[in-house]
Amino acid sequence: MRRPSEVDVGFFPTPLHPLPRLSAFLGGPELWVKRDDHTGLATGGNKTRKLRFLLAEARAQGADVLITGGAIQSNHARQTAAAAAQLGWECHLVLRGTPPDIPTGNVLLDYLFGAHVHWVTTREAMHARMEALADELRRAGRRPYLIPYGGANALGTVAYALAVEELRAQSEGRPFDALVVASSSGSTQAGLVAGVRVFAYPTEVVGISVDEPQNVLVPRIARLIQGVSDVLDVPITVALDEIVVEDRFIGEGYARVGTLEREAIRLLARLEGLLLDPVYTARAFGGLVQLIREGRWRRGQRVLFWHTGGIPALWAFLPELVEALR
Ligand SMILES: Cc1ncc(COP(=O)(O)O)c(C=O)c1O
């Protein structure tokens, strides 16, 4: 296996622990959580693992400026801005949305880390602006490194394949029956699916789609797995029907907080003192609760929720969340 190099940002291994009160309440499988909401870089999240590899490539290319993009409350953008501050690099973020009068959640942190924030209104404009910024900076004699949306290329995805090795060491010869994770670009899920093959960790990986239908996400995950295979130089074969994506929990769409998300946030907060973010992990955990209620796993099995972070976004969704306090 060919392991790409890493930059040492964030805190690893992340903790792994059981959720006994929640498991008893639901009366199904034993639930555990992998705390990638504690990866560092201003609370953490799944992008920190990916950035470790992407930043190493940037450094090897002699980069001195980072450019990336995302939705207005992008956790990826915030973790990139924090990493850039830590490494002493300039950072440009192209965010999709309307500039807020008072920055909240991740946007507040982006500015606090000194990132240059550029506002656009569409996904196409975001990609075009990122490219244009890279050109401008190159003409000015700088060396920009462009991080793709969500860090979701083959190199970023490798991070989650290697995270399975970390999990294997932590789960002491007793693999979990299933790993459940929020899936948006599909990169985290693709990494985990690749990782369970590479490290012969016998489990099922279930992605709960946050925004894309299964027929879009599954082929994308398959392409990313192929990318991991190429980067690591290890053959990985996964058939399309072995990639499990649940797309029943998308509700009213991306970043639309509904009853499912509010109930999941309240449940974990009240029973385990643990936070979920409103956009990704609350939807994924709400989906997991629903699957448990449908009897997808039985008592005696062990299911791991891979927490992917996003906590700062809680403070950008206050009106939608107030109901969860009741
Ligand atoms: C908190 C959180 N969870 C999950 C995801 C989804 O990860 P991926 O794009 O790798 O599917 C993201 C990415 O935007 C995120 O910020």
The ligand as an SDF file (V2000), in Angstrom:
LIG
                    3D

 16 16  0  0  0  0  0  0  0  0999 V2000
  -20.7740   17.8850    9.5270 C   0  0  0  0  0  0  0  0  0  0  0  0
  -20.6930   17.1890    8.2200 C   0  0  0  0  0  0  0  0  0  0  0  0
  -21.1060   15.9260    8.1400 N   0  0  0  0  0  0  0  0  0  0  0  0
  -21.0980   15.2440    6.9760 C   0  0  0  0  0  0  0  0  0  0  0  0
  -20.6700   15.8380    5.8070 C   0  0  0  0  0  0  0  0  0  0  0  0
  -20.7250   15.0520    4.5380 C   0  0  0  0  0  0  0  0  0  0  0  0
  -19.4950   14.5250    4.2100 O   0  0  0  0  0  0  0  0  0  0  0  0
  -19.1920   14.0510    2.7340 P   0  0  0  0  0  0  0  0  0  0  0  0
  -19.2700   15.2630    1.8600 O   0  0  0  0  0  0  0  0  0  0  0  0
  -17.8460   13.4560    2.8060 O   0  0  0  0  0  0  0  0  0  0  0  0
  -20.2520   13.0750    2.3350 O   0  0  0  0  0  0  0  0  0  0  0  0
  -20.1940   17.1560    5.8320 C   0  0  0  0  0  0  0  0  0  0  0  0
  -19.7180   17.7810    4.5860 C   0  0  0  0  0  0  0  0  0  0  0  0
  -20.0760   18.7650    4.1140 O   0  0  0  0  0  0  0  0  0  0  0  0
  -20.2250   17.8580    7.0660 C   0  0  0  0  0  0  0  0  0  0  0  0
  -19.8080   19.1400    7.1440 O   0  0  0  0  0  0  0  0  0  0  0  0
  1  2  1  0
  2  3  1  0
  2 15  2  0
  3  4  2  0
  4  5  1  0
  5  6  1  0
  5 12  2  0
  6  7  1  0
  7  8  1  0
  8  9  2  0
  8 10  1  0
  8 11  1  0
 12 13  1  0
 12 15  1  0
 13 14  2  0
 15 16  1  0
M  END
$$$$
